[in-house]
Amino acid sequence: MTDTHVTVRRSQSGFTLAETLLASVLGAMMLSALALTTYGFTHTLDYMEESAGVNNDADPVLRRMTNEIREAWLVEKPAEKTLDVMDGAGNVSEYSVHDGALWVERPNGDMGKIYEEFEDFVMDVQTVERKREGPVLQHDGIFYEVTTSGAASTVVAAGSSQSIALAFVAPAVPDDVPGQPADDEQLQSVEASVFDLPIAFVNAAGNKKIDFTLYESWAPGKARPLSDPLAMVAINGTSFPAAVSDGAGGWVAPSTTSPVALSKPLTPGVGYTLVIRPEGSSDRVVLKAVAVAPAPSLDEVSKLASGTWSLQPYQVPFDVKGPWSVSSTSVVDVISMVTLTAYPTNRPLQQRSAAVLSQAVSDDPWLGVVPGEQAP
């Protein structure tokens, strides 16, 4: 008789109930410890953040505002508690403090409260100076003047073969104009209208007229005509004061000036020469002059005699008047830095600052952005 043994093999293996219960208990213990540790950590972190004020509602508000300020095209502060932040497209977001809260109004008109429960919210700004070309300013009056001091004498042109030349320079900057302050502006235009001259006339024989002719000088301040005449007027000599003999073969210096109307646009910074010549063969022109030694290098006086110009050791006091215009500069203080300070109720203050990059990139006053300018 043969015994037959049948081996039964389990088709699946697994944990016993005891193993499962043990694993569950151990896992629960570990999770409980982890949860307790996490709770303690987060509670401590919350406490530390609350003590430092970093979890106050002001922090995300300050972050967002400073980000917008930093990337703004232009920032303006129209009121103490109002800040306008403009982007490159010209859209303006307005931040304002009123009714106990900080409000924002977006370009589309949406408005909302973004922060409250504070004692104060301060918007401090720093500014930088920006310059732009202003309007051209118009003036009318004396723009060139020669003044003298000392004993008065005379310089005389006798007959049509002699002439007297007076040099002057059209002003290029305001400092060249009598009575104007020195600055960085430039004259845009100058026009001679009237020459005030200390002149007298000796009526002898001939045409009785005096020619006043304007030329460009061969060099600034030099009384020597260059090229063709620019303008000319002939005036009857008898319309000027009569020259008075000094009893010693000479003439008394004229004590007053007479206006000579001669209109011509001039170029700023260019030298000119006014030539005065009697037309009559025996007539004389007498000008007041003051001796200068050595002869001046500017505001020269020259005399034409025997076909040759010769520099005279004199200066003639005269002026030139007419309309002139000058550039101007507009100066604007624009915001370059904003500091925002929140004073939460019963909590430490929070503060953030941001530079307006469109202003901070250069210290040159002609760069940066000013109100009214659009982004390229």
Contacts in CASP RR format, 6 or more apart in sequence:
PFRMAT RR
TARGET T0000
AUTHOR 0000-0000-0000
METHOD contacts of the structure
MODEL  1
MTDTHVTVRRSQSGFTLAETLLASVLGAMMLSALALTTYGFTHTLDYMEE
SAGVNNDADPVLRRMTNEIREAWLVEKPAEKTLDVMDGAGNVSEYSVHDG
ALWVERPNGDMGKIYEEFEDFVMDVQTVERKREGPVLQHDGIFYEVTTSG
AASTVVAAGSSQSIALAFVAPAVPDDVPGQPADDEQLQSVEASVFDLPIA
FVNAAGNKKIDFTLYESWAPGKARPLSDPLAMVAINGTSFPAAVSDGAGG
WVAPSTTSPVALSKPLTPGVGYTLVIRPEGSSDRVVLKAVAVAPAPSLDE
VSKLASGTWSLQPYQVPFDVKGPWSVSSTSVVDVISMVTLTAYPTNRPLQ
QRSAAVLSQAVSDDPWLGVVPGEQAP
15 23 0 8 1.000
46 55 0 8 1.000
49 55 0 8 1.000
52 348 0 8 1.000
53 59 0 8 1.000
53 344 0 8 1.000
53 347 0 8 1.000
53 348 0 8 1.000
53 350 0 8 1.000
54 350 0 8 1.000
56 342 0 8 1.000
56 344 0 8 1.000
56 347 0 8 1.000
56 350 0 8 1.000
57 115 0 8 1.000
57 117 0 8 1.000
57 344 0 8 1.000
58 115 0 8 1.000
58 118 0 8 1.000
58 342 0 8 1.000
58 344 0 8 1.000
58 350 0 8 1.000
59 350 0 8 1.000
61 102 0 8 1.000
61 114 0 8 1.000
61 115 0 8 1.000
61 342 0 8 1.000
62 340 0 8 1.000
62 342 0 8 1.000
62 350 0 8 1.000
62 351 0 8 1.000
62 352 0 8 1.000
63 352 0 8 1.000
65 83 0 8 1.000
65 85 0 8 1.000
65 95 0 8 1.000
65 340 0 8 1.000
65 352 0 8 1.000
65 354 0 8 1.000
66 338 0 8 1.000
66 340 0 8 1.000
66 352 0 8 1.000
66 353 0 8 1.000
66 354 0 8 1.000
67 354 0 8 1.000
68 85 0 8 1.000
68 93 0 8 1.000
69 75 0 8 1.000
69 85 0 8 1.000
69 338 0 8 1.000
69 354 0 8 1.000
69 356 0 8 1.000
70 354 0 8 1.000
70 355 0 8 1.000
70 356 0 8 1.000
70 357 0 8 1.000
71 87 0 8 1.000
71 357 0 8 1.000
72 85 0 8 1.000
72 86 0 8 1.000
72 87 0 8 1.000
72 88 0 8 1.000
72 356 0 8 1.000
72 358 0 8 1.000
73 86 0 8 1.000
73 87 0 8 1.000
73 88 0 8 1.000
73 90 0 8 1.000
73 358 0 8 1.000
73 369 0 8 1.000
73 375 0 8 1.000
74 86 0 8 1.000
74 334 0 8 1.000
74 356 0 8 1.000
74 358 0 8 1.000
74 369 0 8 1.000
74 370 0 8 1.000
74 371 0 8 1.000
74 373 0 8 1.000
75 83 0 8 1.000
75 84 0 8 1.000
75 85 0 8 1.000
75 86 0 8 1.000
75 125 0 8 1.000
75 335 0 8 1.000
75 338 0 8 1.000
75 356 0 8 1.000
76 83 0 8 1.000
76 84 0 8 1.000
76 86 0 8 1.000
76 335 0 8 1.000
76 371 0 8 1.000
77 83 0 8 1.000
77 84 0 8 1.000
77 123 0 8 1.000
77 125 0 8 1.000
77 335 0 8 1.000
78 84 0 8 1.000
79 96 0 8 1.000
80 123 0 8 1.000
81 96 0 8 1.000
81 97 0 8 1.000
81 98 0 8 1.000
81 121 0 8 1.000
81 123 0 8 1.000
82 94 0 8 1.000
82 95 0 8 1.000
82 96 0 8 1.000
82 97 0 8 1.000
82 123 0 8 1.000
83 94 0 8 1.000
83 95 0 8 1.000
83 96 0 8 1.000
83 123 0 8 1.000
83 338 0 8 1.000
84 92 0 8 1.000
84 93 0 8 1.000
84 94 0 8 1.000
84 95 0 8 1.000
85 92 0 8 1.000
85 93 0 8 1.000
85 94 0 8 1.000
85 95 0 8 1.000
86 92 0 8 1.000
87 93 0 8 1.000
88 374 0 8 1.000
88 375 0 8 1.000
89 375 0 8 1.000
90 374 0 8 1.000
90 375 0 8 1.000
91 107 0 8 1.000
92 107 0 8 1.000
93 104 0 8 1.000
93 105 0 8 1.000
93 106 0 8 1.000
93 107 0 8 1.000
94 104 0 8 1.000
94 105 0 8 1.000
95 102 0 8 1.000
95 103 0 8 1.000
95 104 0 8 1.000
95 123 0 8 1.000
96 102 0 8 1.000
96 103 0 8 1.000
96 104 0 8 1.000
96 105 0 8 1.000
97 103 0 8 1.000
97 121 0 8 1.000
97 123 0 8 1.000
100 116 0 8 1.000
100 118 0 8 1.000
101 113 0 8 1.000
101 114 0 8 1.000
101 115 0 8 1.000
101 116 0 8 1.000
102 113 0 8 1.000
102 114 0 8 1.000
102 115 0 8 1.000
102 116 0 8 1.000
102 118 0 8 1.000
102 121 0 8 1.000
103 111 0 8 1.000
103 112 0 8 1.000
103 113 0 8 1.000
103 114 0 8 1.000
104 111 0 8 1.000
104 112 0 8 1.000
104 114 0 8 1.000
105 111 0 8 1.000
105 112 0 8 1.000
115 121 0 8 1.000
115 342 0 8 1.000
117 344 0 8 1.000
117 345 0 8 1.000
118 342 0 8 1.000
118 343 0 8 1.000
118 344 0 8 1.000
118 345 0 8 1.000
119 343 0 8 1.000
119 344 0 8 1.000
119 345 0 8 1.000
120 341 0 8 1.000
120 342 0 8 1.000
120 343 0 8 1.000
121 340 0 8 1.000
121 341 0 8 1.000
121 342 0 8 1.000
121 343 0 8 1.000
122 339 0 8 1.000
122 340 0 8 1.000
122 341 0 8 1.000
122 343 0 8 1.000
123 338 0 8 1.000
123 339 0 8 1.000
123 340 0 8 1.000
124 338 0 8 1.000
124 339 0 8 1.000
124 340 0 8 1.000
124 341 0 8 1.000
125 335 0 8 1.000
125 337 0 8 1.000
125 338 0 8 1.000
125 339 0 8 1.000
126 335 0 8 1.000
126 336 0 8 1.000
126 337 0 8 1.000
126 338 0 8 1.000
126 339 0 8 1.000
127 333 0 8 1.000
127 334 0 8 1.000
127 335 0 8 1.000
127 336 0 8 1.000
128 333 0 8 1.000
128 334 0 8 1.000
128 336 0 8 1.000
128 359 0 8 1.000
128 363 0 8 1.000
128 365 0 8 1.000
129 331 0 8 1.000
129 332 0 8 1.000
129 333 0 8 1.000
129 365 0 8 1.000
130 331 0 8 1.000
130 332 0 8 1.000
130 333 0 8 1.000
130 334 0 8 1.000
130 359 0 8 1.000
130 365 0 8 1.000
130 366 0 8 1.000
130 367 0 8 1.000
130 368 0 8 1.000
130 369 0 8 1.000
130 370 0 8 1.000
131 329 0 8 1.000
131 330 0 8 1.000
131 331 0 8 1.000
131 332 0 8 1.000
131 365 0 8 1.000
131 366 0 8 1.000
132 329 0 8 1.000
132 330 0 8 1.000
132 332 0 8 1.000
132 366 0 8 1.000
132 370 0 8 1.000
133 327 0 8 1.000
133 328 0 8 1.000
133 329 0 8 1.000
133 330 0 8 1.000
134 327 0 8 1.000
134 328 0 8 1.000
134 329 0 8 1.000
134 330 0 8 1.000
135 328 0 8 1.000
136 188 0 8 1.000
136 325 0 8 1.000
136 326 0 8 1.000
136 327 0 8 1.000
136 328 0 8 1.000
137 325 0 8 1.000
137 326 0 8 1.000
137 327 0 8 1.000
137 328 0 8 1.000
138 323 0 8 1.000
138 325 0 8 1.000
139 177 0 8 1.000
139 323 0 8 1.000
139 324 0 8 1.000
139 325 0 8 1.000
139 326 0 8 1.000
140 321 0 8 1.000
140 322 0 8 1.000
140 323 0 8 1.000
140 324 0 8 1.000
141 321 0 8 1.000
141 322 0 8 1.000
141 323 0 8 1.000
141 324 0 8 1.000
142 177 0 8 1.000
142 178 0 8 1.000
142 319 0 8 1.000
142 320 0 8 1.000
142 321 0 8 1.000
142 322 0 8 1.000
143 170 0 8 1.000
143 171 0 8 1.000
143 176 0 8 1.000
143 177 0 8 1.000
143 178 0 8 1.000
143 190 0 8 1.000
143 320 0 8 1.000
143 321 0 8 1.000
143 322 0 8 1.000
143 324 0 8 1.000
144 168 0 8 1.000
144 169 0 8 1.000
144 170 0 8 1.000
144 171 0 8 1.000
144 176 0 8 1.000
144 177 0 8 1.000
144 178 0 8 1.000
144 319 0 8 1.000
144 320 0 8 1.000
145 178 0 8 1.000
145 318 0 8 1.000
145 319 0 8 1.000
145 320 0 8 1.000
146 168 0 8 1.000
146 299 0 8 1.000
146 315 0 8 1.000
146 316 0 8 1.000
146 317 0 8 1.000
146 318 0 8 1.000
146 319 0 8 1.000
147 317 0 8 1.000
148 289 0 8 1.000
148 290 0 8 1.000
148 292 0 8 1.000
148 315 0 8 1.000
148 316 0 8 1.000
148 317 0 8 1.000
149 290 0 8 1.000
150 290 0 8 1.000
150 291 0 8 1.000
151 290 0 8 1.000
151 291 0 8 1.000
152 253 0 8 1.000
152 288 0 8 1.000
152 289 0 8 1.000
152 290 0 8 1.000
153 253 0 8 1.000
153 288 0 8 1.000
153 289 0 8 1.000
153 290 0 8 1.000
153 291 0 8 1.000
153 314 0 8 1.000
154 250 0 8 1.000
154 251 0 8 1.000
154 252 0 8 1.000
154 253 0 8 1.000
154 286 0 8 1.000
154 287 0 8 1.000
154 288 0 8 1.000
154 289 0 8 1.000
155 164 0 8 1.000
155 286 0 8 1.000
155 287 0 8 1.000
155 289 0 8 1.000
155 301 0 8 1.000
155 303 0 8 1.000
155 312 0 8 1.000
155 314 0 8 1.000
155 316 0 8 1.000
156 162 0 8 1.000
156 164 0 8 1.000
156 250 0 8 1.000
156 251 0 8 1.000
156 284 0 8 1.000
156 285 0 8 1.000
156 286 0 8 1.000
156 287 0 8 1.000
157 163 0 8 1.000
157 164 0 8 1.000
157 276 0 8 1.000
157 277 0 8 1.000
157 278 0 8 1.000
157 284 0 8 1.000
157 285 0 8 1.000
157 303 0 8 1.000
157 304 0 8 1.000
158 278 0 8 1.000
158 282 0 8 1.000
158 284 0 8 1.000
159 278 0 8 1.000
159 280 0 8 1.000
159 281 0 8 1.000
159 282 0 8 1.000
159 283 0 8 1.000
159 284 0 8 1.000
160 207 0 8 1.000
160 277 0 8 1.000
160 278 0 8 1.000
160 279 0 8 1.000
160 280 0 8 1.000
160 281 0 8 1.000
160 283 0 8 1.000
161 304 0 8 1.000
161 305 0 8 1.000
161 306 0 8 1.000
161 307 0 8 1.000
162 277 0 8 1.000
162 278 0 8 1.000
162 303 0 8 1.000
162 304 0 8 1.000
162 305 0 8 1.000
163 275 0 8 1.000
163 276 0 8 1.000
163 277 0 8 1.000
163 303 0 8 1.000
163 304 0 8 1.000
164 275 0 8 1.000
164 276 0 8 1.000
164 277 0 8 1.000
164 285 0 8 1.000
164 287 0 8 1.000
164 301 0 8 1.000
164 302 0 8 1.000
164 303 0 8 1.000
164 304 0 8 1.000
164 316 0 8 1.000
165 223 0 8 1.000
165 224 0 8 1.000
165 225 0 8 1.000
165 273 0 8 1.000
165 274 0 8 1.000
165 275 0 8 1.000
165 276 0 8 1.000
165 300 0 8 1.000
165 301 0 8 1.000
165 302 0 8 1.000
165 303 0 8 1.000
165 304 0 8 1.000
165 309 0 8 1.000
166 223 0 8 1.000
166 273 0 8 1.000
166 274 0 8 1.000
166 276 0 8 1.000
166 299 0 8 1.000
166 300 0 8 1.000
166 301 0 8 1.000
166 316 0 8 1.000
166 318 0 8 1.000
167 217 0 8 1.000
167 221 0 8 1.000
167 222 0 8 1.000
167 223 0 8 1.000
167 224 0 8 1.000
167 271 0 8 1.000
167 272 0 8 1.000
167 273 0 8 1.000
167 298 0 8 1.000
167 299 0 8 1.000
167 300 0 8 1.000
167 301 0 8 1.000
167 302 0 8 1.000
168 221 0 8 1.000
168 271 0 8 1.000
168 272 0 8 1.000
168 273 0 8 1.000
168 274 0 8 1.000
168 299 0 8 1.000
168 320 0 8 1.000
169 176 0 8 1.000
169 220 0 8 1.000
169 221 0 8 1.000
169 269 0 8 1.000
169 270 0 8 1.000
169 271 0 8 1.000
169 272 0 8 1.000
169 298 0 8 1.000
170 187 0 8 1.000
170 190 0 8 1.000
170 192 0 8 1.000
170 266 0 8 1.000
170 267 0 8 1.000
170 268 0 8 1.000
170 269 0 8 1.000
170 270 0 8 1.000
170 271 0 8 1.000
170 272 0 8 1.000
171 177 0 8 1.000
171 187 0 8 1.000
171 190 0 8 1.000
171 268 0 8 1.000
171 269 0 8 1.000
171 324 0 8 1.000
172 186 0 8 1.000
172 187 0 8 1.000
172 268 0 8 1.000
172 269 0 8 1.000
173 182 0 8 1.000
173 183 0 8 1.000
173 185 0 8 1.000
173 186 0 8 1.000
173 187 0 8 1.000
174 180 0 8 1.000
174 181 0 8 1.000
174 182 0 8 1.000
174 183 0 8 1.000
174 185 0 8 1.000
174 187 0 8 1.000
174 326 0 8 1.000
175 181 0 8 1.000
175 182 0 8 1.000
175 183 0 8 1.000
176 187 0 8 1.000
176 269 0 8 1.000
177 187 0 8 1.000
177 324 0 8 1.000
178 319 0 8 1.000
184 329 0 8 1.000
185 326 0 8 1.000
185 327 0 8 1.000
185 328 0 8 1.000
185 329 0 8 1.000
186 268 0 8 1.000
186 326 0 8 1.000
186 327 0 8 1.000
187 268 0 8 1.000
187 269 0 8 1.000
187 324 0 8 1.000
187 325 0 8 1.000
187 326 0 8 1.000
187 327 0 8 1.000
188 268 0 8 1.000
188 325 0 8 1.000
188 326 0 8 1.000
188 327 0 8 1.000
189 265 0 8 1.000
189 268 0 8 1.000
189 323 0 8 1.000
189 324 0 8 1.000
189 325 0 8 1.000
190 265 0 8 1.000
190 266 0 8 1.000
190 267 0 8 1.000
190 268 0 8 1.000
190 322 0 8 1.000
190 324 0 8 1.000
191 263 0 8 1.000
191 264 0 8 1.000
191 265 0 8 1.000
191 266 0 8 1.000
191 322 0 8 1.000
191 323 0 8 1.000
191 324 0 8 1.000
192 214 0 8 1.000
192 231 0 8 1.000
192 262 0 8 1.000
192 263 0 8 1.000
192 264 0 8 1.000
192 265 0 8 1.000
192 266 0 8 1.000
192 272 0 8 1.000
192 320 0 8 1.000
192 321 0 8 1.000
192 322 0 8 1.000
193 261 0 8 1.000
193 262 0 8 1.000
193 263 0 8 1.000
193 321 0 8 1.000
193 322 0 8 1.000
193 323 0 8 1.000
194 259 0 8 1.000
194 260 0 8 1.000
194 261 0 8 1.000
194 262 0 8 1.000
194 320 0 8 1.000
194 321 0 8 1.000
194 322 0 8 1.000
195 212 0 8 1.000
195 259 0 8 1.000
195 260 0 8 1.000
195 262 0 8 1.000
195 274 0 8 1.000
195 318 0 8 1.000
195 319 0 8 1.000
195 320 0 8 1.000
196 257 0 8 1.000
196 258 0 8 1.000
196 259 0 8 1.000
196 260 0 8 1.000
196 318 0 8 1.000
196 319 0 8 1.000
196 320 0 8 1.000
196 321 0 8 1.000
197 257 0 8 1.000
197 258 0 8 1.000
197 260 0 8 1.000
197 276 0 8 1.000
197 287 0 8 1.000
197 316 0 8 1.000
197 318 0 8 1.000
198 253 0 8 1.000
198 254 0 8 1.000
198 255 0 8 1.000
198 256 0 8 1.000
198 257 0 8 1.000
198 258 0 8 1.000
198 287 0 8 1.000
198 288 0 8 1.000
198 316 0 8 1.000
198 317 0 8 1.000
198 318 0 8 1.000
199 240 0 8 1.000
199 241 0 8 1.000
199 254 0 8 1.000
199 257 0 8 1.000
199 258 0 8 1.000
199 260 0 8 1.000
199 276 0 8 1.000
199 285 0 8 1.000
199 286 0 8 1.000
199 287 0 8 1.000
199 288 0 8 1.000
200 240 0 8 1.000
200 241 0 8 1.000
200 242 0 8 1.000
200 243 0 8 1.000
200 244 0 8 1.000
200 251 0 8 1.000
200 254 0 8 1.000
200 285 0 8 1.000
200 286 0 8 1.000
200 287 0 8 1.000
201 210 0 8 1.000
201 237 0 8 1.000
201 238 0 8 1.000
201 240 0 8 1.000
201 241 0 8 1.000
201 242 0 8 1.000
201 243 0 8 1.000
201 278 0 8 1.000
201 283 0 8 1.000
201 284 0 8 1.000
201 285 0 8 1.000
201 286 0 8 1.000
202 242 0 8 1.000
202 243 0 8 1.000
202 251 0 8 1.000
202 283 0 8 1.000
202 284 0 8 1.000
202 285 0 8 1.000
202 286 0 8 1.000
203 237 0 8 1.000
203 238 0 8 1.000
203 242 0 8 1.000
203 283 0 8 1.000
204 280 0 8 1.000
204 282 0 8 1.000
204 283 0 8 1.000
204 284 0 8 1.000
205 280 0 8 1.000
205 281 0 8 1.000
205 282 0 8 1.000
205 283 0 8 1.000
206 279 0 8 1.000
206 280 0 8 1.000
206 281 0 8 1.000
206 282 0 8 1.000
206 283 0 8 1.000
207 279 0 8 1.000
207 280 0 8 1.000
207 283 0 8 1.000
208 236 0 8 1.000
208 237 0 8 1.000
208 238 0 8 1.000
208 279 0 8 1.000
208 280 0 8 1.000
208 283 0 8 1.000
209 234 0 8 1.000
209 235 0 8 1.000
209 236 0 8 1.000
209 237 0 8 1.000
209 278 0 8 1.000
209 279 0 8 1.000
209 280 0 8 1.000
210 234 0 8 1.000
210 235 0 8 1.000
210 236 0 8 1.000
210 237 0 8 1.000
210 240 0 8 1.000
210 276 0 8 1.000
210 277 0 8 1.000
210 278 0 8 1.000
210 279 0 8 1.000
210 283 0 8 1.000
210 285 0 8 1.000
211 232 0 8 1.000
211 233 0 8 1.000
211 234 0 8 1.000
211 275 0 8 1.000
211 276 0 8 1.000
211 277 0 8 1.000
211 278 0 8 1.000
211 279 0 8 1.000
212 232 0 8 1.000
212 233 0 8 1.000
212 234 0 8 1.000
212 235 0 8 1.000
212 260 0 8 1.000
212 262 0 8 1.000
212 274 0 8 1.000
212 275 0 8 1.000
212 276 0 8 1.000
213 225 0 8 1.000
213 229 0 8 1.000
213 231 0 8 1.000
213 232 0 8 1.000
213 274 0 8 1.000
213 275 0 8 1.000
213 277 0 8 1.000
214 229 0 8 1.000
214 230 0 8 1.000
214 231 0 8 1.000
214 232 0 8 1.000
214 262 0 8 1.000
214 264 0 8 1.000
214 272 0 8 1.000
214 273 0 8 1.000
214 274 0 8 1.000
214 275 0 8 1.000
215 225 0 8 1.000
215 226 0 8 1.000
215 227 0 8 1.000
215 228 0 8 1.000
215 229 0 8 1.000
215 230 0 8 1.000
215 272 0 8 1.000
215 273 0 8 1.000
215 274 0 8 1.000
215 275 0 8 1.000
216 225 0 8 1.000
216 226 0 8 1.000
216 227 0 8 1.000
216 230 0 8 1.000
216 270 0 8 1.000
216 271 0 8 1.000
216 272 0 8 1.000
216 273 0 8 1.000
217 223 0 8 1.000
217 224 0 8 1.000
217 225 0 8 1.000
217 226 0 8 1.000
217 271 0 8 1.000
217 272 0 8 1.000
217 273 0 8 1.000
218 224 0 8 1.000
218 225 0 8 1.000
218 226 0 8 1.000
219 271 0 8 1.000
220 269 0 8 1.000
220 270 0 8 1.000
220 271 0 8 1.000
220 298 0 8 1.000
221 271 0 8 1.000
221 297 0 8 1.000
221 298 0 8 1.000
221 299 0 8 1.000
221 300 0 8 1.000
222 271 0 8 1.000
222 273 0 8 1.000
222 300 0 8 1.000
223 273 0 8 1.000
223 300 0 8 1.000
223 301 0 8 1.000
223 302 0 8 1.000
223 309 0 8 1.000
223 311 0 8 1.000
224 273 0 8 1.000
224 300 0 8 1.000
224 302 0 8 1.000
224 309 0 8 1.000
225 273 0 8 1.000
225 275 0 8 1.000
226 273 0 8 1.000
230 264 0 8 1.000
230 272 0 8 1.000
231 262 0 8 1.000
231 263 0 8 1.000
231 264 0 8 1.000
232 262 0 8 1.000
233 260 0 8 1.000
233 261 0 8 1.000
233 262 0 8 1.000
234 279 0 8 1.000
235 260 0 8 1.000
237 278 0 8 1.000
237 283 0 8 1.000
239 258 0 8 1.000
240 258 0 8 1.000
241 254 0 8 1.000
241 256 0 8 1.000
241 258 0 8 1.000
243 251 0 8 1.000
243 252 0 8 1.000
243 254 0 8 1.000
243 284 0 8 1.000
243 286 0 8 1.000
244 251 0 8 1.000
244 252 0 8 1.000
245 251 0 8 1.000
245 252 0 8 1.000
246 252 0 8 1.000
251 284 0 8 1.000
251 286 0 8 1.000
253 286 0 8 1.000
253 288 0 8 1.000
253 289 0 8 1.000
254 286 0 8 1.000
254 287 0 8 1.000
254 288 0 8 1.000
255 288 0 8 1.000
257 318 0 8 1.000
262 274 0 8 1.000
266 272 0 8 1.000
275 304 0 8 1.000
276 285 0 8 1.000
276 287 0 8 1.000
277 285 0 8 1.000
277 304 0 8 1.000
278 284 0 8 1.000
278 285 0 8 1.000
287 316 0 8 1.000
288 316 0 8 1.000
288 317 0 8 1.000
289 301 0 8 1.000
289 312 0 8 1.000
289 314 0 8 1.000
289 315 0 8 1.000
289 316 0 8 1.000
290 314 0 8 1.000
290 315 0 8 1.000
290 317 0 8 1.000
291 313 0 8 1.000
291 314 0 8 1.000
292 313 0 8 1.000
292 314 0 8 1.000
292 315 0 8 1.000
293 313 0 8 1.000
294 313 0 8 1.000
295 311 0 8 1.000
295 312 0 8 1.000
295 313 0 8 1.000
296 315 0 8 1.000
299 315 0 8 1.000
300 311 0 8 1.000
300 312 0 8 1.000
301 311 0 8 1.000
301 312 0 8 1.000
301 314 0 8 1.000
301 315 0 8 1.000
301 316 0 8 1.000
302 309 0 8 1.000
302 310 0 8 1.000
302 311 0 8 1.000
302 312 0 8 1.000
303 309 0 8 1.000
303 310 0 8 1.000
303 312 0 8 1.000
331 365 0 8 1.000
332 370 0 8 1.000
332 371 0 8 1.000
334 359 0 8 1.000
334 368 0 8 1.000
334 369 0 8 1.000
334 370 0 8 1.000
334 371 0 8 1.000
335 356 0 8 1.000
335 359 0 8 1.000
336 355 0 8 1.000
336 356 0 8 1.000
336 359 0 8 1.000
336 360 0 8 1.000
337 353 0 8 1.000
337 354 0 8 1.000
337 355 0 8 1.000
337 356 0 8 1.000
337 360 0 8 1.000
338 353 0 8 1.000
338 354 0 8 1.000
338 356 0 8 1.000
339 351 0 8 1.000
339 352 0 8 1.000
339 353 0 8 1.000
340 351 0 8 1.000
340 352 0 8 1.000
340 353 0 8 1.000
341 349 0 8 1.000
341 350 0 8 1.000
341 351 0 8 1.000
342 349 0 8 1.000
342 350 0 8 1.000
342 351 0 8 1.000
343 349 0 8 1.000
344 350 0 8 1.000
358 368 0 8 1.000
358 369 0 8 1.000
359 368 0 8 1.000
359 369 0 8 1.000
361 367 0 8 1.000
361 368 0 8 1.000
362 368 0 8 1.000
END
